[in-house]
Amino acid sequence: MNSVDSTLSKSSIAIVADSDTVTGFRLGGIKEVHAIEDMEGAKKIIKDLTDQGFSIIITTEKIGDGIREFIDRITKNRTLPIIVEVPDKTGPIKRATDPIKELVKRAIGIETVK
């Protein structure tokens, strides 16, 4: 693999979500999409994408909540991949902490304020 191929794989975006969410991202031009049926499938695909060097993995909040410990193990001691959780078609989940705020805090080391 030459340096250009390496750079491309390290800046790639992938989607791991339910079929409706995957369809929306596919229509938006994202090529690396994975519709999952269950949480074990999500774990396997996220691990594979991490091993392949994807830098951003987008999933839904429901999947993120369902595999929280797994995501925390993957992201605890590394900067990539960044796993971003978005609402699915039912809308956002009410949470005590904002996962995007926590992601920014982890990435740049400071806490944002509202």
Buried (B, 14 or more C-beta within 10 A) or exposed (E): EEEEEEEEEEEBBBBBBBEEBBBBBBEEEBEBBBBBEEBEBBBBBBEEBBEEBBBBBBBBBBBBBBBEEBBEEBBEEEEBBBBBBBEBEEEEBEEEEEBEEEBBEEEEEEEEEE
